[in-house]
Amino acid sequence: MKNGYDILWTQEAVNNLKLILNYLSTNFSKREISNFTSKLENRLRLISLYPKLFRKSKKKNIHI
C-alpha cells in the first residue's frame, strides 16, 4: 500500500523553514517549537496523502 506522495521542497522553501526555525529557537520555548513542528509534520502528512485537499496554487500541479 502506498504511503503517500513525495513532497518536493524548493530551495527557497527549505531556506524559509530554516529561518522560521531559527526565529522560533530564539523567541519561543521548546514546547512551542515542538507544537509547531508537530503541526507542520501533520500538515505535510495530509498533503502527502491527500494533495487535492488544499487549494491549487497558480503554478501547475502545485497545491498549497
mmCIF file of the N, C-alpha and C atoms, coordinates in Angstrom:
data_MODEL
# 
_entry.id   MODEL 
# 
loop_
_atom_site.group_PDB 
_atom_site.id 
_atom_site.type_symbol 
_atom_site.label_atom_id 
_atom_site.label_alt_id 
_atom_site.label_comp_id 
_atom_site.label_asym_id 
_atom_site.label_entity_id 
_atom_site.label_seq_id 
_atom_site.pdbx_PDB_ins_code 
_atom_site.Cartn_x 
_atom_site.Cartn_y 
_atom_site.Cartn_z 
_atom_site.occupancy 
_atom_site.B_iso_or_equiv 
_atom_site.pdbx_formal_charge 
_atom_site.auth_seq_id 
_atom_site.auth_comp_id 
_atom_site.auth_asym_id 
_atom_site.auth_atom_id 
_atom_site.pdbx_PDB_model_num 
ATOM 1   N N  . MET A 1 1  ? 0.833  -1.167 0.000   1.00 0.00 ? 1  MET A N  1 
ATOM 2   C CA . MET A 1 1  ? 0.000  0.000  0.000   1.00 0.00 ? 1  MET A CA 1 
ATOM 3   C C  . MET A 1 1  ? 0.891  1.248  0.000   1.00 0.00 ? 1  MET A C  1 
ATOM 4   N N  . LYS A 1 2  ? 0.547  2.219  -0.809  1.00 0.00 ? 2  LYS A N  1 
ATOM 5   C CA . LYS A 1 2  ? 1.321  3.442  -0.922  1.00 0.00 ? 2  LYS A CA 1 
ATOM 6   C C  . LYS A 1 2  ? 1.135  4.308  0.321   1.00 0.00 ? 2  LYS A C  1 
ATOM 7   N N  . ASN A 1 3  ? 2.245  4.877  0.788   1.00 0.00 ? 3  ASN A N  1 
ATOM 8   C CA . ASN A 1 3  ? 2.212  5.718  1.978   1.00 0.00 ? 3  ASN A CA 1 
ATOM 9   C C  . ASN A 1 3  ? 1.925  7.174  1.672   1.00 0.00 ? 3  ASN A C  1 
ATOM 10  N N  . GLY A 1 4  ? 1.791  7.520  0.429   1.00 0.00 ? 4  GLY A N  1 
ATOM 11  C CA . GLY A 1 4  ? 1.527  8.905  0.060   1.00 0.00 ? 4  GLY A CA 1 
ATOM 12  C C  . GLY A 1 4  ? 2.534  9.377  -0.972  1.00 0.00 ? 4  GLY A C  1 
ATOM 13  N N  . TYR A 1 5  ? 2.293  10.569 -1.451  1.00 0.00 ? 5  TYR A N  1 
ATOM 14  C CA . TYR A 1 5  ? 3.171  11.177 -2.437  1.00 0.00 ? 5  TYR A CA 1 
ATOM 15  C C  . TYR A 1 5  ? 4.393  11.783 -1.754  1.00 0.00 ? 5  TYR A C  1 
ATOM 16  N N  . ASP A 1 6  ? 5.487  11.859 -2.501  1.00 0.00 ? 6  ASP A N  1 
ATOM 17  C CA . ASP A 1 6  ? 6.663  12.562 -2.007  1.00 0.00 ? 6  ASP A CA 1 
ATOM 18  C C  . ASP A 1 6  ? 6.396  14.054 -2.065  1.00 0.00 ? 6  ASP A C  1 
ATOM 19  N N  . ILE A 1 7  ? 6.901  14.763 -1.098  1.00 0.00 ? 7  ILE A N  1 
ATOM 20  C CA . ILE A 1 7  ? 6.792  16.213 -1.083  1.00 0.00 ? 7  ILE A CA 1 
ATOM 21  C C  . ILE A 1 7  ? 8.142  16.778 -1.496  1.00 0.00 ? 7  ILE A C  1 
ATOM 22  N N  . LEU A 1 8  ? 8.140  17.557 -2.546  1.00 0.00 ? 8  LEU A N  1 
ATOM 23  C CA . LEU A 1 8  ? 9.369  18.146 -3.037  1.00 0.00 ? 8  LEU A CA 1 
ATOM 24  C C  . LEU A 1 8  ? 9.456  19.586 -2.544  1.00 0.00 ? 8  LEU A C  1 
ATOM 25  N N  . TRP A 1 9  ? 10.534 19.910 -1.880  1.00 0.00 ? 9  TRP A N  1 
ATOM 26  C CA . TRP A 1 9  ? 10.759 21.239 -1.330  1.00 0.00 ? 9  TRP A CA 1 
ATOM 27  C C  . TRP A 1 9  ? 11.657 22.029 -2.269  1.00 0.00 ? 9  TRP A C  1 
ATOM 28  N N  . THR A 1 10 ? 11.280 23.257 -2.551  1.00 0.00 ? 10 THR A N  1 
ATOM 29  C CA . THR A 1 10 ? 12.169 24.133 -3.300  1.00 0.00 ? 10 THR A CA 1 
ATOM 30  C C  . THR A 1 10 ? 13.255 24.613 -2.339  1.00 0.00 ? 10 THR A C  1 
ATOM 31  N N  . GLN A 1 11 ? 14.352 25.092 -2.896  1.00 0.00 ? 11 GLN A N  1 
ATOM 32  C CA . GLN A 1 11 ? 15.415 25.616 -2.046  1.00 0.00 ? 11 GLN A CA 1 
ATOM 33  C C  . GLN A 1 11 ? 14.914 26.816 -1.246  1.00 0.00 ? 11 GLN A C  1 
ATOM 34  N N  . GLU A 1 12 ? 14.070 27.623 -1.862  1.00 0.00 ? 12 GLU A N  1 
ATOM 35  C CA . GLU A 1 12 ? 13.502 28.775 -1.161  1.00 0.00 ? 12 GLU A CA 1 
ATOM 36  C C  . GLU A 1 12 ? 12.679 28.325 0.041   1.00 0.00 ? 12 GLU A C  1 
ATOM 37  N N  . ALA A 1 13 ? 11.891 27.260 -0.123  1.00 0.00 ? 13 ALA A N  1 
ATOM 38  C CA . ALA A 1 13 ? 11.078 26.744 0.979   1.00 0.00 ? 13 ALA A CA 1 
ATOM 39  C C  . ALA A 1 13 ? 11.961 26.212 2.104   1.00 0.00 ? 13 ALA A C  1 
ATOM 40  N N  . VAL A 1 14 ? 13.029 25.520 1.752   1.00 0.00 ? 14 VAL A N  1 
ATOM 41  C CA . VAL A 1 14 ? 13.961 25.000 2.757   1.00 0.00 ? 14 VAL A CA 1 
ATOM 42  C C  . VAL A 1 14 ? 14.604 26.159 3.517   1.00 0.00 ? 14 VAL A C  1 
ATOM 43  N N  . ASN A 1 15 ? 15.046 27.161 2.779   1.00 0.00 ? 15 ASN A N  1 
ATOM 44  C CA . ASN A 1 15 ? 15.662 28.329 3.414   1.00 0.00 ? 15 ASN A CA 1 
ATOM 45  C C  . ASN A 1 15 ? 14.681 29.041 4.336   1.00 0.00 ? 15 ASN A C  1 
ATOM 46  N N  . ASN A 1 16 ? 13.439 29.198 3.891   1.00 0.00 ? 16 ASN A N  1 
ATOM 47  C CA . ASN A 1 16 ? 12.420 29.847 4.719   1.00 0.00 ? 16 ASN A CA 1 
ATOM 48  C C  . ASN A 1 16 ? 12.147 29.054 5.988   1.00 0.00 ? 16 ASN A C  1 
ATOM 49  N N  . LEU A 1 17 ? 12.083 27.729 5.866   1.00 0.00 ? 17 LEU A N  1 
ATOM 50  C CA . LEU A 1 17 ? 11.851 26.897 7.047   1.00 0.00 ? 17 LEU A CA 1 
ATOM 51  C C  . LEU A 1 17 ? 13.003 27.037 8.030   1.00 0.00 ? 17 LEU A C  1 
ATOM 52  N N  . LYS A 1 18 ? 14.230 27.083 7.521   1.00 0.00 ? 18 LYS A N  1 
ATOM 53  C CA . LYS A 1 18 ? 15.389 27.273 8.403   1.00 0.00 ? 18 LYS A CA 1 
ATOM 54  C C  . LYS A 1 18 ? 15.295 28.608 9.141   1.00 0.00 ? 18 LYS A C  1 
ATOM 55  N N  . LEU A 1 19 ? 14.904 29.652 8.424   1.00 0.00 ? 19 LEU A N  1 
ATOM 56  C CA . LEU A 1 19 ? 14.755 30.963 9.055   1.00 0.00 ? 19 LEU A CA 1 
ATOM 57  C C  . LEU A 1 19 ? 13.670 30.943 10.127  1.00 0.00 ? 19 LEU A C  1 
ATOM 58  N N  . ILE A 1 20 ? 12.563 30.278 9.827   1.00 0.00 ? 20 ILE A N  1 
ATOM 59  C CA . ILE A 1 20 ? 11.464 30.181 10.791  1.00 0.00 ? 20 ILE A CA 1 
ATOM 60  C C  . ILE A 1 20 ? 11.909 29.429 12.041  1.00 0.00 ? 20 ILE A C  1 
ATOM 61  N N  . LEU A 1 21 ? 12.582 28.295 11.850  1.00 0.00 ? 21 LEU A N  1 
ATOM 62  C CA . LEU A 1 21 ? 13.033 27.502 12.996  1.00 0.00 ? 21 LEU A CA 1 
ATOM 63  C C  . LEU A 1 21 ? 14.070 28.256 13.817  1.00 0.00 ? 21 LEU A C  1 
ATOM 64  N N  . ASN A 1 22 ? 14.933 29.007 13.148  1.00 0.00 ? 22 ASN A N  1 
ATOM 65  C CA . ASN A 1 22 ? 15.912 29.817 13.866  1.00 0.00 ? 22 ASN A CA 1 
ATOM 66  C C  . ASN A 1 22 ? 15.208 30.889 14.691  1.00 0.00 ? 22 ASN A C  1 
ATOM 67  N N  . TYR A 1 23 ? 14.241 31.548 14.096  1.00 0.00 ? 23 TYR A N  1 
ATOM 68  C CA . TYR A 1 23 ? 13.467 32.571 14.812  1.00 0.00 ? 23 TYR A CA 1 
ATOM 69  C C  . TYR A 1 23 ? 12.758 31.960 16.025  1.00 0.00 ? 23 TYR A C  1 
ATOM 70  N N  . LEU A 1 24 ? 12.125 30.821 15.809  1.00 0.00 ? 24 LEU A N  1 
ATOM 71  C CA . LEU A 1 24 ? 11.415 30.167 16.902  1.00 0.00 ? 24 LEU A CA 1 
ATOM 72  C C  . LEU A 1 24 ? 12.374 29.787 18.029  1.00 0.00 ? 24 LEU A C  1 
ATOM 73  N N  . SER A 1 25 ? 13.559 29.306 17.673  1.00 0.00 ? 25 SER A N  1 
ATOM 74  C CA . SER A 1 25 ? 14.503 28.859 18.698  1.00 0.00 ? 25 SER A CA 1 
ATOM 75  C C  . SER A 1 25 ? 15.015 30.003 19.562  1.00 0.00 ? 25 SER A C  1 
ATOM 76  N N  . THR A 1 26 ? 14.987 31.228 19.032  1.00 0.00 ? 26 THR A N  1 
ATOM 77  C CA . THR A 1 26 ? 15.458 32.358 19.826  1.00 0.00 ? 26 THR A CA 1 
ATOM 78  C C  . THR A 1 26 ? 14.326 33.113 20.525  1.00 0.00 ? 26 THR A C  1 
ATOM 79  N N  . ASN A 1 27 ? 13.084 32.877 20.121  1.00 0.00 ? 27 ASN A N  1 
ATOM 80  C CA . ASN A 1 27 ? 11.977 33.666 20.666  1.00 0.00 ? 27 ASN A CA 1 
ATOM 81  C C  . ASN A 1 27 ? 10.871 32.861 21.346  1.00 0.00 ? 27 ASN A C  1 
ATOM 82  N N  . PHE A 1 28 ? 10.930 31.549 21.266  1.00 0.00 ? 28 PHE A N  1 
ATOM 83  C CA . PHE A 1 28 ? 9.863  30.734 21.827  1.00 0.00 ? 28 PHE A CA 1 
ATOM 84  C C  . PHE A 1 28 ? 10.431 29.580 22.643  1.00 0.00 ? 28 PHE A C  1 
ATOM 85  N N  . SER A 1 29 ? 9.583  28.993 23.456  1.00 0.00 ? 29 SER A N  1 
ATOM 86  C CA . SER A 1 29 ? 10.001 27.869 24.301  1.00 0.00 ? 29 SER A CA 1 
ATOM 87  C C  . SER A 1 29 ? 10.096 26.582 23.487  1.00 0.00 ? 29 SER A C  1 
ATOM 88  N N  . LYS A 1 30 ? 10.764 25.604 24.071  1.00 0.00 ? 30 LYS A N  1 
ATOM 89  C CA . LYS A 1 30 ? 10.886 24.295 23.411  1.00 0.00 ? 30 LYS A CA 1 
ATOM 90  C C  . LYS A 1 30 ? 9.509  23.671 23.190  1.00 0.00 ? 30 LYS A C  1 
ATOM 91  N N  . ARG A 1 31 ? 8.616  23.893 24.123  1.00 0.00 ? 31 ARG A N  1 
ATOM 92  C CA . ARG A 1 31 ? 7.255  23.348 23.999  1.00 0.00 ? 31 ARG A CA 1 
ATOM 93  C C  . ARG A 1 31 ? 6.531  23.957 22.789  1.00 0.00 ? 31 ARG A C  1 
ATOM 94  N N  . GLU A 1 32 ? 6.656  25.266 22.619  1.00 0.00 ? 32 GLU A N  1 
ATOM 95  C CA . GLU A 1 32 ? 6.008  25.930 21.483  1.00 0.00 ? 32 GLU A CA 1 
ATOM 96  C C  . GLU A 1 32 ? 6.631  25.497 20.157  1.00 0.00 ? 32 GLU A C  1 
ATOM 97  N N  . ILE A 1 33 ? 7.941  25.300 20.161  1.00 0.00 ? 33 ILE A N  1 
ATOM 98  C CA . ILE A 1 33 ? 8.619  24.828 18.953  1.00 0.00 ? 33 ILE A CA 1 
ATOM 99  C C  . ILE A 1 33 ? 8.172  23.411 18.624  1.00 0.00 ? 33 ILE A C  1 
ATOM 100 N N  . SER A 1 34 ? 8.058  22.583 19.642  1.00 0.00 ? 34 SER A N  1 
ATOM 101 C CA . SER A 1 34 ? 7.593  21.216 19.443  1.00 0.00 ? 34 SER A CA 1 
ATOM 102 C C  . SER A 1 34 ? 6.172  21.198 18.892  1.00 0.00 ? 34 SER A C  1 
ATOM 103 N N  . ASN A 1 35 ? 5.324  22.078 19.413  1.00 0.00 ? 35 ASN A N  1 
ATOM 104 C CA . ASN A 1 35 ? 3.950  22.189 18.937  1.00 0.00 ? 35 ASN A CA 1 
ATOM 105 C C  . ASN A 1 35 ? 3.937  22.583 17.458  1.00 0.00 ? 35 ASN A C  1 
ATOM 106 N N  . PHE A 1 36 ? 4.753  23.565 17.105  1.00 0.00 ? 36 PHE A N  1 
ATOM 107 C CA . PHE A 1 36 ? 4.840  24.000 15.710  1.00 0.00 ? 36 PHE A CA 1 
ATOM 108 C C  . PHE A 1 36 ? 5.296  22.854 14.801  1.00 0.00 ? 36 PHE A C  1 
ATOM 109 N N  . THR A 1 37 ? 6.366  22.163 15.187  1.00 0.00 ? 37 THR A N  1 
ATOM 110 C CA . THR A 1 37 ? 6.885  21.094 14.322  1.00 0.00 ? 37 THR A CA 1 
ATOM 111 C C  . THR A 1 37 ? 5.891  19.938 14.208  1.00 0.00 ? 37 THR A C  1 
ATOM 112 N N  . SER A 1 38 ? 5.171  19.649 15.279  1.00 0.00 ? 38 SER A N  1 
ATOM 113 C CA . SER A 1 38 ? 4.154  18.597 15.219  1.00 0.00 ? 38 SER A CA 1 
ATOM 114 C C  . SER A 1 38 ? 3.043  18.966 14.236  1.00 0.00 ? 38 SER A C  1 
ATOM 115 N N  . LYS A 1 39 ? 2.602  20.222 14.314  1.00 0.00 ? 39 LYS A N  1 
ATOM 116 C CA . LYS A 1 39 ? 1.555  20.670 13.394  1.00 0.00 ? 39 LYS A CA 1 
ATOM 117 C C  . LYS A 1 39 ? 2.057  20.678 11.953  1.00 0.00 ? 39 LYS A C  1 
ATOM 118 N N  . LEU A 1 40 ? 3.305  21.086 11.756  1.00 0.00 ? 40 LEU A N  1 
ATOM 119 C CA . LEU A 1 40 ? 3.889  21.079 10.418  1.00 0.00 ? 40 LEU A CA 1 
ATOM 120 C C  . LEU A 1 40 ? 3.965  19.660 9.864   1.00 0.00 ? 40 LEU A C  1 
ATOM 121 N N  . GLU A 1 41 ? 4.451  18.726 10.671  1.00 0.00 ? 41 GLU A N  1 
ATOM 122 C CA . GLU A 1 41 ? 4.548  17.332 10.233  1.00 0.00 ? 41 GLU A CA 1 
ATOM 123 C C  . GLU A 1 41 ? 3.168  16.763 9.902   1.00 0.00 ? 41 GLU A C  1 
ATOM 124 N N  . ASN A 1 42 ? 2.172  17.091 10.706  1.00 0.00 ? 42 ASN A N  1 
ATOM 125 C CA . ASN A 1 42 ? 0.816  16.624 10.447  1.00 0.00 ? 42 ASN A CA 1 
ATOM 126 C C  . ASN A 1 42 ? 0.298  17.173 9.121   1.00 0.00 ? 42 ASN A C  1 
ATOM 127 N N  . ARG A 1 43 ? 0.518  18.468 8.899   1.00 0.00 ? 43 ARG A N  1 
ATOM 128 C CA . ARG A 1 43 ? 0.068  19.094 7.651   1.00 0.00 ? 43 ARG A CA 1 
ATOM 129 C C  . ARG A 1 43 ? 0.782  18.471 6.444   1.00 0.00 ? 43 ARG A C  1 
ATOM 130 N N  . LEU A 1 44 ? 2.073  18.206 6.582   1.00 0.00 ? 44 LEU A N  1 
ATOM 131 C CA . LEU A 1 44 ? 2.824  17.586 5.487   1.00 0.00 ? 44 LEU A CA 1 
ATOM 132 C C  . LEU A 1 44 ? 2.315  16.179 5.199   1.00 0.00 ? 44 LEU A C  1 
ATOM 133 N N  . ARG A 1 45 ? 1.956  15.461 6.259   1.00 0.00 ? 45 ARG A N  1 
ATOM 134 C CA . ARG A 1 45 ? 1.393  14.112 6.071   1.00 0.00 ? 45 ARG A CA 1 
ATOM 135 C C  . ARG A 1 45 ? 0.071  14.193 5.320   1.00 0.00 ? 45 ARG A C  1 
ATOM 136 N N  . LEU A 1 46 ? -0.767 15.152 5.686   1.00 0.00 ? 46 LEU A N  1 
ATOM 137 C CA . LEU A 1 46 ? -2.039 15.337 4.980   1.00 0.00 ? 46 LEU A CA 1 
ATOM 138 C C  . LEU A 1 46 ? -1.820 15.682 3.512   1.00 0.00 ? 46 LEU A C  1 
ATOM 139 N N  . ILE A 1 47 ? -0.878 16.569 3.251   1.00 0.00 ? 47 ILE A N  1 
ATOM 140 C CA . ILE A 1 47 ? -0.576 16.946 1.869   1.00 0.00 ? 47 ILE A CA 1 
ATOM 141 C C  . ILE A 1 47 ? -0.098 15.729 1.091   1.00 0.00 ? 47 ILE A C  1 
ATOM 142 N N  . SER A 1 48 ? 0.734  14.923 1.719   1.00 0.00 ? 48 SER A N  1 
ATOM 143 C CA . SER A 1 48 ? 1.265  13.729 1.058   1.00 0.00 ? 48 SER A CA 1 
ATOM 144 C C  . SER A 1 48 ? 0.162  12.724 0.733   1.00 0.00 ? 48 SER A C  1 
ATOM 145 N N  . LEU A 1 49 ? -0.750 12.540 1.662   1.00 0.00 ? 49 LEU A N  1 
ATOM 146 C CA . LEU A 1 49 ? -1.814 11.550 1.472   1.00 0.00 ? 49 LEU A CA 1 
ATOM 147 C C  . LEU A 1 49 ? -2.968 12.069 0.617   1.00 0.00 ? 49 LEU A C  1 
ATOM 148 N N  . TYR A 1 50 ? -3.293 13.343 0.776   1.00 0.00 ? 50 TYR A N  1 
ATOM 149 C CA . TYR A 1 50 ? -4.443 13.930 0.090   1.00 0.00 ? 50 TYR A CA 1 
ATOM 150 C C  . TYR A 1 50 ? -4.061 15.274 -0.544  1.00 0.00 ? 50 TYR A C  1 
ATOM 151 N N  . PRO A 1 51 ? -3.263 15.253 -1.589  1.00 0.00 ? 51 PRO A N  1 
ATOM 152 C CA . PRO A 1 51 ? -2.750 16.508 -2.161  1.00 0.00 ? 51 PRO A CA 1 
ATOM 153 C C  . PRO A 1 51 ? -3.838 17.445 -2.676  1.00 0.00 ? 51 PRO A C  1 
ATOM 154 N N  . LYS A 1 52 ? -4.982 16.950 -3.026  1.00 0.00 ? 52 LYS A N  1 
ATOM 155 C CA . LYS A 1 52 ? -6.045 17.812 -3.546  1.00 0.00 ? 52 LYS A CA 1 
ATOM 156 C C  . LYS A 1 52 ? -6.917 18.388 -2.426  1.00 0.00 ? 52 LYS A C  1 
ATOM 157 N N  . LEU A 1 53 ? -6.565 18.080 -1.188  1.00 0.00 ? 53 LEU A N  1 
ATOM 158 C CA . LEU A 1 53 ? -7.288 18.608 -0.043  1.00 0.00 ? 53 LEU A CA 1 
ATOM 159 C C  . LEU A 1 53 ? -7.125 20.124 0.055   1.00 0.00 ? 53 LEU A C  1 
ATOM 160 N N  . PHE A 1 54 ? -6.012 20.611 -0.420  1.00 0.00 ? 54 PHE A N  1 
ATOM 161 C CA . PHE A 1 54 ? -5.702 22.036 -0.338  1.00 0.00 ? 54 PHE A CA 1 
ATOM 162 C C  . PHE A 1 54 ? -5.853 22.678 -1.709  1.00 0.00 ? 54 PHE A C  1 
ATOM 163 N N  . ARG A 1 55 ? -6.099 23.990 -1.711  1.00 0.00 ? 55 ARG A N  1 
ATOM 164 C CA . ARG A 1 55 ? -6.323 24.672 -2.981  1.00 0.00 ? 55 ARG A CA 1 
ATOM 165 C C  . ARG A 1 55 ? -5.069 24.656 -3.840  1.00 0.00 ? 55 ARG A C  1 
ATOM 166 N N  . LYS A 1 56 ? -5.281 24.716 -5.136  1.00 0.00 ? 56 LYS A N  1 
ATOM 167 C CA . LYS A 1 56 ? -4.192 24.668 -6.092  1.00 0.00 ? 56 LYS A CA 1 
ATOM 168 C C  . LYS A 1 56 ? -3.561 26.048 -6.225  1.00 0.00 ? 56 LYS A C  1 
ATOM 169 N N  . SER A 1 57 ? -2.252 26.069 -6.321  1.00 0.00 ? 57 SER A N  1 
ATOM 170 C CA . SER A 1 57 ? -1.566 27.345 -6.499  1.00 0.00 ? 57 SER A CA 1 
ATOM 171 C C  . SER A 1 57 ? -1.652 27.777 -7.957  1.00 0.00 ? 57 SER A C  1 
ATOM 172 N N  . LYS A 1 58 ? -1.141 28.955 -8.242  1.00 0.00 ? 58 LYS A N  1 
ATOM 173 C CA . LYS A 1 58 ? -1.135 29.432 -9.622  1.00 0.00 ? 58 LYS A CA 1 
ATOM 174 C C  . LYS A 1 58 ? -0.138 28.668 -10.470 1.00 0.00 ? 58 LYS A C  1 
ATOM 175 N N  . LYS A 1 59 ? 0.810  27.991 -9.835  1.00 0.00 ? 59 LYS A N  1 
ATOM 176 C CA . LYS A 1 59 ? 1.763  27.170 -10.563 1.00 0.00 ? 59 LYS A CA 1 
ATOM 177 C C  . LYS A 1 59 ? 1.126  25.822 -10.877 1.00 0.00 ? 59 LYS A C  1 
ATOM 178 N N  . LYS A 1 60 ? 1.471  25.253 -11.985 1.00 0.00 ? 60 LYS A N  1 
ATOM 179 C CA . LYS A 1 60 ? 0.873  23.990 -12.439 1.00 0.00 ? 60 LYS A CA 1 
ATOM 180 C C  . LYS A 1 60 ? 1.168  22.841 -11.474 1.00 0.00 ? 60 LYS A C  1 
ATOM 181 N N  . ASN A 1 61 ? 0.130  22.114 -11.134 1.00 0.00 ? 61 ASN A N  1 
ATOM 182 C CA . ASN A 1 61 ? 0.209  20.901 -10.312 1.00 0.00 ? 61 ASN A CA 1 
ATOM 183 C C  . ASN A 1 61 ? 0.803  21.114 -8.932  1.00 0.00 ? 61 ASN A C  1 
ATOM 184 N N  . ILE A 1 62 ? 0.600  22.276 -8.364  1.00 0.00 ? 62 ILE A N  1 
ATOM 185 C CA . ILE A 1 62 ? 1.075  22.532 -7.010  1.00 0.00 ? 62 ILE A CA 1 
ATOM 186 C C  . ILE A 1 62 ? -0.107 22.945 -6.156  1.00 0.00 ? 62 ILE A C  1 
ATOM 187 N N  . HIS A 1 63 ? -0.243 22.284 -5.023  1.00 0.00 ? 63 HIS A N  1 
ATOM 188 C CA . HIS A 1 63 ? -1.313 22.618 -4.073  1.00 0.00 ? 63 HIS A CA 1 
ATOM 189 C C  . HIS A 1 63 ? -0.691 23.242 -2.854  1.00 0.00 ? 63 HIS A C  1 
ATOM 190 N N  . ILE A 1 64 ? -1.368 24.272 -2.307  1.00 0.00 ? 64 ILE A N  1 
ATOM 191 C CA . ILE A 1 64 ? -0.824 24.970 -1.143  1.00 0.00 ? 64 ILE A CA 1 
ATOM 192 C C  . ILE A 1 64 ? -1.802 24.935 0.005   1.00 0.00 ? 64 ILE A C  1 
# 
